[in-house]
Amino acid sequence: MASQDWMDRADKVVMQTYGRQPLVLVKGEGCRVWDDEGREYLDFVAGLAVCNLGHAHPEVAAAAAAQLKQLVHTSNLYYTTPMVELAEELVRHSFADQVFFANSGAEVNEGAIKLCRKYARERHGDGRHHIISMRNSFHGRTYGGLSATGQEKFWKGFEPLLPGFIFVPFNDLAALEKATEVGACAVLLEPIQGEGGVCLPGPGFLTGVRQLCDKKGLLLVLDEVQTGLGRTGRLFAHEHYGVKPDIMTLAKALANGLPMGALLATAEVAQAFVPGTHASTFGGGPVIAAAAKTAIGLLSNPDFLFQVRQKGDYLGEKAAALQKNFPVIKEVRGLGLIWGLELHQDGTPVVTACRERGLLINCTQGNILRLLPPLIVSKEEIDRGLEILTQALEAVFP
C-alpha cells in the first residue's frame, strides 16, 4: 500500500488535531527512522524530545517485554514492585522525597496545579490560590495545563479558561515580584522554554525566582517535561542554575517512548495529597515503570551526561557557524542537545527541505527551527544533520 493510501485512510478516521507531515514511519533504530517505502531519515526530533535513548533501545525494550510476560496492570489499589523501584530511583537522583505517576506531561502538570492549591489552602487558608506562569510558556492541553500556558494562540476557541493564573514575562524578576501581591501560591515555569522557542533563562533569573519564592512563601514548580532527563547535559536542567524546586514535573523521555509522567515533590508539599485527592488509573503501571527504571539508569550515568554536554557544545558550535553564512538566521540558542535557530522568515519550508533530503527537524513559533536529536547521537550524525540543514537553507534561501 502506498504512503498516500495510509494518509488518506488516517484522515478519514483520525481527528485532525495535528498538521502531520506527509510521512508514514514504520521503523526506528538509534537516531534513524524509516518510512513505509524504505526511505531512511536522520531523526533530529526524537519524538519531540521523547526518545532520548534513541529508537527501539534494546535494554528498554527488553525490560518492557519481560514485564509484559509477568504482570501488565493491577490498578493503583495495590503495590507493584516496578513502580516502587522507579520512584526510589527518581527520589535518589533528585531533590524530591515522593512521586506521583501519571501518563503524560499535561497530566502531571495538572497534578502539580492541584497540589499547589491544596497545599496552599492547608498552609495559608483561603485567598492564596493564584499561580504565576510565564508568557510564552507551554504546560499542556488539558484545561489546567492550557490555562497555565502563556500563549494565547492555544486558548482560542476554548475560553473561558480556568481562573487563577497570572502571566509575567520570562526573565523579568520585577514583574514577577509585583505579581506575587495578588494572593499567589506558586510560580510555575520551564527552566528553558522549549515550545516557546528554546528560550534560556538570563543570568541569575532562576536563582532570583527561588529567592523570591522563599521570601514570599510561594512554591516553585519546574516543568521539566522537555528539558529533564538528560536533554541539557544534566539529568535535570535546573541543575545548571544551582536551584532546587519544591515540585517538578517530568514526562516525555521518562520511559523513552512509552507514555509516562511523574510529579515529584518534597515531603512537606507531598503530604497535601491524601487518598482521594488525586489519582490515575494507568499511572505507574508495571510495564512502563520497568521500562522507565531502565531508562533512568542509563540517562543518569555521569559519563553519559558528560558526553551529552560535549556533543551539545559541538552541535552549538556548528549551528553558530551556520549563522555566519546565512543572514536569515537571527539567533542560535540552546544548551546540551536542545537548540533553536530563530529565523527572520518562516521556517516551515526549511523543515520540508530537510525532510526531502533525509533529515527530520521541527519548527516552533513559526520561525524557530528546533533541533532535538536523541542523546545517543554521534558527532558523525551531527555533522551529517548539519550538512543536510545547510543544503536545505541554501535551497530555501539562495
Residue, then its C-alpha position, 0 to 999 in steps of 0.5 A: m500500500a502506498s504512503q498516500d493510501w495510509m494518509d488518506r485512510a488516517d484522515k478519514v478516521v483520525m481527528q485532525t488535531y495535528g498538521r502531520q507531515p506527509l510521512v508514514l514511519v514504520k521503523g526506528e533504530g538509534c537516531r534513524v527512522w524509516d518510512d513505509e517505502g524504505r526511505e531512511y531519515l536522520d531523526f533530529v526530533a526524537g519524538l519531540a524530545v521523547c526518545n532520548l535513548g534513541h529508537a527501539h533501545p534494546e535494554v528498554a525494550a527488553a525490560a518492557a517485554a519481560q514485564l509484559k510476560q509477568l504482570v501488565h496492570t493491577s490498578n493503583l489499589y495495590y503495590t507493584t514492585p516496578m513502580v516502587e523501584l522507579a520512584e526510589e530511583l527518581v527520589r535518589h537522583s533528585f531533590a524530591d522525597q515522593v512521586f506521583f505517576a501519571n501518563s503524560g506531561a499535561e497530566v502531571n502538570e495538572g497534578a502539580i496545579k492541584l497540589c499547589r492549591k491544596y497545599a496552599r489552602e492547608r498552609h495559608g487558608d483561603g485567598r492564596h490560590h493564584i499561580i504565576s506562569m510565564r508568557n510564552s510558556f507551554h504546560g499542556r492541553t488539558y484545561g489546567g495545563l492550557s490555562a497555565t500556558g502563556q500563549e494565547k494562540f492555544w486558548k482560542g476557541f476554548e475560553p473561558l479558561l480556568p481562573g487563577f493564573i497570572f502571566v509575567p514575562f520570562n526573565d523579568l524578576a520585577a514583574l514577577e515580584k509585583a505579581t506575587e501581591v495578588g494572593a499567589c501560591a506558586v510560580l510555575l515555569e520551564p527552566i528553558q522554554g522549549e515550545g516557546g522557542v528554546c528560550l534560556p533563562g538570563p543570568g541569575f533569573l532562576t536563582g532570583v525566582r527561588q529567592l523570591c519564592d522563599k521570601k514570599g512563601l510561594l512554591l516553585v514548580l519546574d516543568e521539566v517535561q522537555t528539558g529533564l532527563g538528560r536533554t541539557g547535559r544534566l539529568f535535570a536542567h535546573e541543575h545548571y542554575g544551582v536551584k532546587p524546586d519544591i515540585m517538578t514535573l517530568a514526562k516525555a523521555l521518562a520511559n523513552g517512548l512509552p507514555m509516562g509522567a511523574l510529579l515529584a515533590t518534597a515531603e512537606v508539599a507531598q503530604a497535601f495529597v491524601p487518598g482521594t485527592h488525586a489519582s490515575t488509573f494507568g499511572g505507574g503501571p508495571v510495564i512502563a515503570a520497568a521500562a522507565k527504571t531502565a531508562i533512568g539508569l542509563l540517562s543518569n550515568p555521569d559519563f553519559l551526561f558528560q558526553v551529552r554536554q560535549k556533543g551539545d557544545y559541538l552541535g552549538e558550535k556548528a549551528a553558530a557557524l551556520q549563522k555566519n553564512f546565512p543572514v536569515i538566521k537571527e539567533v542560535r540558542g540552546l544548551g546540551l542537545i536542545w537548540g533553536l535557530e530563530l529565523h527572520q522568515d518562516g521556517t516551515p519550508v526549511v523543515t520540508a527541505c530537510r525532510e526531502r533530503g533525509l533529515l527530520i527537524n521541527c519548527t516552533q513559533g513559526n520561525i524557530l527551527r528546533l533541533l532535538p536529536p536523541l542523546i545517543v547521537s554521534k558527532e558523525e550524525i551531527d555533522r551529517g544533520l548539519e550538512i543536510l540543514t545547510q543544503a536545505l537553507e541554501a535551497v530555501f534561501p539562495 
